[in-house]
Amino acid sequence: MVLPRETVTVDLAEVGRALTDVRLEALDTPPARLAFWINVYNALVLHGIVRLGVRRSVLRVWNFFGRVSYRIGGHVFSLDDIEHGVLRGNRRRTLPPLRPFGARDPRRAFMVTPPDPRFHCAITCGAASCPPVGVYRAADLDAQLDLAARNFVNQEVSLAGASLTCSRIFSWYRGDFEAAGGLAAFLLRHLDDGPARAALVSGVAPCTSFRPYRW
C-alpha cells in the first residue's frame, strides 16, 4: 500500500498531538465512544504506514499492530489495544492468544460493550482487502455502520458452486459475529437480493470457504 507522505503526514501528526488532551470520560454514550475509536484506529494505521515508510505490506514491519501507538488522554493505546481491547471488548487476539487488558488495567474503562461487529466493516488494517476508510460521527453512526456493513458484505460474500465464499475477516472474527446474534443473521441483514442471499435463506452454511486476503 503506497501513500503519498507529503499529503497526510502533517494532518495525522496534528491528530496524534491533539489526542493527548482528549478526555476519554467525556465519551459517555456508546455511539460517541464507538465512532471515536473507529476514527482513531483508522488514523493510527495510516499514520503508522507513513511514519514507518511502509511501501508493500504492514506484515513486513515487525509487530506493526503492537508497536504503532497513540497516547490518548494519558494512556497509551496500540492498534492491538484499540481493536482487541476497546472495540472487541477485550477479547483474545489470534497471536498471541491473550487479552490486551489485564484485570487491573485502567484502559478497561474505555471498552465498547457490548461490541458491535459492524466495526469490522469500518476499520482498515492497511491491506488491499480491508474495508474502505470513512469518517464516522456519533449522530449518524448506526446508519453509517449499516452502510459500511452492507457495502463490505455485498463486495466480499458470493456464492461459489454450492458454498458461500467470504472475506477472511468472517473467519478470523467469526466469534464476534456469532456472539452478536450469529454470522448467518448478520449476513442476511446486509446482503442484497441475489444468489448469495438466496442460498443463505435456503439453509446453506455461511462462509465455508474464504478468498485470499491481499495484504
Secondary structure, 3 states (H helix, E strand, C coil): CCCCHHHHHHHHHHHHHHHCCCCHHHCCCHHHHHHHHHHHHHHHHHHHHHHCCCCCCHHHCCCHHHHCEEEECCEEEEHHHHHHHHHCCCCCCCCCCCCCCCCCCHHHHHCCCCCCHHHHHCCCCCCCCCCCCCCCCHHHHHHHHHHHHHHHHHHHCEEECCEEEECCHHHHCHHHHHHCCCHHHHHHHHCCCCHHHHHHHCCCCCCCEECCCCC
